[in-house]
Amino acid sequence: MDDQSAELQLVHLLRAITVELDLFAAEFASRNGLHPTDVRALINLLDADRADIAATPGWLGPQLGLNSASTTALIDRLERLGLVRRERDTRDRRRVLLAVEDKAVALGWSFFGPLINEMVTATRSFDEAELATVRRFLTRMRDVTATSRREGVRTL
């Protein structure tokens, strides 16, 4: 592959952004006595809530690449810290749902809020057509990455 191709330069830039975001999240985890996987779990649970997905331990484990025992230990840890709670599903009392506590949301906003605000401000320099292109690009890159991960293919 031509290392100077526009396509490969975009892949490298996307990877660099991913590394920066990962380092940012690791700093948040370190400051708050969390493991990076704890942070990813909280992000997954918040995303599930926004997408109206019923987040259960059985759903969360595969999202994080964890087995059942590791998922239980993770949830227990987040619950002890007051960041997540287990709730019985009102439609199926056998099923346990996971919810992020307000404490976790406030903690996240106190750390990530300024970055999110800067990112939102930065997007205002783009018009709607440009934003649509960026959205399409990022969605496609997420889908390609998720498919490769599920298939066990190492692409980066």
C-alpha positions as CSV (number, residue, x, y, z in Angstrom):
1,M,0.0,0.0,0.0
2,D,1.2,3.5,-0.8
3,D,1.9,5.1,2.6
4,Q,1.2,8.5,1.0
5,S,-2.3,7.6,-0.3
6,A,-5.1,9.8,0.9
7,E,-7.0,6.8,2.1
8,L,-4.2,5.4,4.2
9,Q,-3.5,8.9,5.6
10,L,-7.1,8.9,6.8
11,V,-6.7,5.5,8.4
12,H,-3.5,6.7,10.2
13,L,-5.3,9.9,11.4
14,L,-8.2,7.9,12.6
15,R,-5.8,5.6,14.5
16,A,-4.1,8.6,16.0
17,I,-7.4,10.0,17.2
18,T,-8.3,6.6,18.7
19,V,-5.0,6.5,20.6
20,E,-5.5,10.1,22.0
21,L,-9.1,9.2,23.1
22,D,-7.8,6.0,24.7
23,L,-5.1,7.9,26.6
24,F,-7.7,10.4,27.7
25,A,-10.0,7.6,29.0
26,A,-7.0,5.9,30.7
27,E,-6.3,9.1,32.5
28,F,-9.9,9.3,33.7
29,A,-9.8,5.7,34.8
30,S,-6.5,6.2,36.7
31,R,-7.8,9.3,38.5
32,N,-10.9,7.5,39.5
33,G,-9.5,4.1,40.5
34,L,-11.1,2.4,37.5
35,H,-9.7,-0.1,35.0
36,P,-9.9,1.0,31.3
37,T,-12.5,-1.8,30.8
38,D,-14.7,-0.2,33.5
39,V,-14.7,3.0,31.4
40,R,-15.6,1.0,28.3
41,A,-18.4,-0.7,30.2
42,L,-19.8,2.6,31.3
43,I,-19.6,4.0,27.8
44,N,-21.4,0.9,26.4
45,L,-24.1,1.2,29.0
46,L,-24.6,4.9,28.3
47,D,-24.8,4.2,24.5
48,A,-27.3,1.4,25.1
49,D,-29.5,3.7,27.1
50,R,-29.4,6.3,24.3
51,A,-30.2,3.6,21.7
52,D,-33.0,2.2,23.9
53,I,-31.2,-1.2,24.2
54,A,-32.0,-3.3,27.2
55,A,-28.5,-3.7,28.7
56,T,-28.1,-7.0,30.5
57,P,-25.0,-8.7,31.8
58,G,-25.4,-11.2,28.9
59,W,-25.4,-8.2,26.4
60,L,-22.5,-6.3,28.1
61,G,-20.0,-9.2,28.2
62,P,-19.7,-9.6,24.4
63,Q,-19.6,-5.8,23.9
64,L,-16.4,-5.9,25.9
65,G,-15.0,-9.2,24.9
66,L,-15.5,-10.7,28.4
67,N,-16.6,-14.1,29.5
68,S,-19.5,-14.4,32.0
69,A,-17.3,-14.6,35.1
70,S,-15.3,-11.5,34.2
71,T,-18.5,-9.6,33.3
72,T,-20.0,-10.4,36.7
73,A,-16.8,-9.3,38.5
74,L,-16.8,-6.0,36.4
75,I,-20.5,-5.3,37.3
76,D,-19.9,-6.2,41.0
77,R,-17.0,-3.7,41.0
78,L,-18.9,-0.9,39.3
79,E,-21.9,-1.6,41.6
80,R,-19.6,-1.4,44.7
81,L,-18.3,2.0,43.5
82,G,-21.9,3.3,43.1
83,L,-21.5,3.7,39.4
84,V,-23.9,1.0,38.1
85,R,-27.0,-0.7,39.5
86,R,-28.8,-3.9,38.7
87,E,-32.5,-3.7,38.3
88,R,-35.1,-6.4,37.7
89,D,-36.8,-6.1,34.3
90,T,-40.4,-5.1,35.0
91,R,-41.5,-7.2,31.9
92,D,-39.5,-10.3,32.7
93,R,-38.6,-10.6,36.4
94,R,-36.0,-13.2,35.6
95,R,-33.9,-10.8,33.6
96,V,-31.5,-8.3,35.2
97,L,-31.0,-4.9,33.5
98,L,-28.0,-2.7,34.1
99,A,-28.3,1.1,34.6
100,V,-25.6,3.8,35.0
101,E,-26.0,5.8,38.2
102,D,-26.2,9.6,38.1
103,K,-23.0,9.7,40.1
104,A,-21.2,8.0,37.1
105,V,-22.7,10.5,34.7
106,A,-21.7,13.5,36.8
107,L,-18.2,12.0,37.2
108,G,-17.9,11.5,33.5
109,W,-19.1,15.0,32.6
110,S,-16.7,16.6,35.1
111,F,-13.8,15.0,33.3
112,F,-14.9,14.6,29.7
113,G,-17.3,17.6,29.5
114,P,-14.7,20.1,28.5
115,L,-13.3,17.8,25.8
116,I,-16.8,17.1,24.5
117,N,-17.6,20.8,24.4
118,E,-14.4,21.6,22.5
119,M,-15.3,18.8,20.0
120,V,-18.8,20.1,19.5
121,T,-17.5,23.6,19.0
122,A,-15.0,22.3,16.4
123,T,-17.8,20.7,14.4
124,R,-19.4,24.1,14.0
125,S,-16.8,25.0,11.4
126,F,-18.3,22.4,9.1
127,D,-21.5,22.8,7.0
128,E,-24.3,20.2,7.1
129,A,-23.0,18.4,3.9
130,E,-19.5,18.1,5.4
131,L,-20.9,16.8,8.7
132,A,-23.0,14.2,6.8
133,T,-19.8,13.0,5.0
134,V,-17.9,12.8,8.2
135,R,-20.8,10.9,9.9
136,R,-21.0,8.5,6.9
137,F,-17.2,8.0,7.1
138,L,-17.0,7.4,10.8
139,T,-20.1,5.1,10.7
140,R,-18.5,3.0,7.9
141,M,-15.1,2.9,9.8
142,R,-16.9,1.8,13.0
143,D,-18.8,-0.9,11.1
144,V,-15.7,-2.2,9.3
145,T,-13.7,-2.3,12.6
146,A,-16.6,-4.1,14.5
147,T,-17.0,-6.7,11.7
148,S,-13.2,-7.3,11.7
149,R,-13.1,-7.7,15.4
150,R,-16.0,-10.1,15.5
151,E,-14.4,-12.1,12.7
152,G,-11.1,-12.1,14.6
153,V,-9.2,-10.3,11.9
154,R,-6.5,-7.9,12.9
155,T,-6.7,-4.9,10.6
156,L,-4.6,-2.3,12.4
